Amino acid sequence: MNPSQDLELIQKIINVINQIRPYLEADGGNIQFVNVTDEYVVNVELQGACSHCAMSTMTLKNGVEEAMRKAIPQIKSVEAINMN
């Protein structure tokens, strides 16, 4: 990818995250974009209540990843990483 493609992809990813964020905030959580790999894996940090919720994996895979892949088909997966 060239730099302009990188920026365009990152902006699309952030747009999807911004659409999902209100649902997470309603439950006391949040999500932060970290990076996207060359293999099209989006790394995010789950914050607040989402960082330690037993359902966070389901939320990540069935909610965030599904929305991300629907909006941006080249995305392979969304993974949560711990920034602490």
C-alpha positions as CSV (number, residue, x, y, z in Angstrom):
1,M,0.0,0.0,0.0
2,N,1.2,3.5,-0.7
3,P,0.9,6.2,2.0
4,S,-2.3,7.7,0.6
5,Q,-4.0,4.3,0.5
6,D,-2.8,3.8,4.2
7,L,-4.4,7.0,5.2
8,E,-7.7,6.3,3.4
9,L,-7.9,2.8,4.9
10,I,-7.2,4.2,8.4
11,Q,-9.9,6.8,8.0
12,K,-12.4,4.2,7.0
13,I,-11.4,2.1,10.0
14,I,-11.8,5.1,12.3
15,N,-15.2,5.9,10.8
16,V,-16.4,2.4,11.5
17,I,-15.1,2.6,15.1
18,N,-16.8,5.9,15.6
19,Q,-20.1,4.4,14.5
20,I,-19.7,1.5,17.0
21,R,-18.4,3.6,19.9
22,P,-21.8,4.9,21.2
23,Y,-23.0,1.4,21.8
24,L,-19.9,0.6,23.8
25,E,-20.1,3.9,25.7
26,A,-23.7,3.1,26.7
27,D,-22.3,0.1,28.6
28,G,-19.4,2.0,30.2
29,G,-16.8,1.0,27.7
30,N,-14.9,2.4,24.7
31,I,-12.7,1.3,21.9
32,Q,-9.5,2.9,20.5
33,F,-7.9,2.3,17.1
34,V,-4.2,1.2,17.5
35,N,-3.0,0.2,14.1
36,V,-3.6,-2.0,11.0
37,T,-1.1,-4.5,9.9
38,D,0.1,-5.3,6.4
39,E,-2.0,-8.4,6.6
40,Y,-5.1,-6.2,7.2
41,V,-5.6,-7.1,10.8
42,V,-7.0,-4.2,12.8
43,N,-5.6,-3.9,16.3
44,V,-7.8,-2.0,18.8
45,E,-7.7,-1.4,22.6
46,L,-10.9,-2.1,24.5
47,Q,-11.2,0.5,27.3
48,G,-13.4,1.1,30.4
49,A,-15.9,-1.7,31.1
50,C,-15.0,-3.4,27.9
51,S,-11.4,-4.0,29.0
52,H,-12.4,-6.6,31.6
53,C,-15.9,-7.7,30.5
54,A,-16.4,-11.4,30.0
55,M,-18.4,-10.7,26.9
56,S,-15.7,-8.5,25.2
57,T,-14.5,-11.2,22.9
58,M,-18.0,-11.8,21.6
59,T,-18.5,-8.0,21.2
60,L,-15.2,-7.7,19.4
61,K,-15.8,-10.6,17.0
62,N,-19.6,-10.5,16.5
63,G,-19.9,-6.7,16.6
64,V,-16.8,-4.8,15.8
65,E,-15.2,-7.3,13.4
66,E,-18.4,-8.0,11.6
67,A,-19.1,-4.3,11.1
68,M,-15.5,-3.6,10.0
69,R,-15.4,-6.5,7.5
70,K,-18.8,-5.4,6.1
71,A,-17.7,-1.8,5.6
72,I,-14.1,-2.7,4.5
73,P,-14.0,-6.1,2.9
74,Q,-10.2,-6.4,2.8
75,I,-10.0,-6.4,6.6
76,K,-9.2,-10.0,7.7
77,S,-9.9,-9.6,11.5
78,V,-10.0,-7.3,14.4
79,E,-7.9,-8.1,17.5
80,A,-7.9,-6.5,20.9
81,I,-4.5,-5.7,22.3
82,N,-3.6,-4.5,25.8
83,M,-1.7,-1.2,25.8
84,N,-0.9,-1.3,29.5
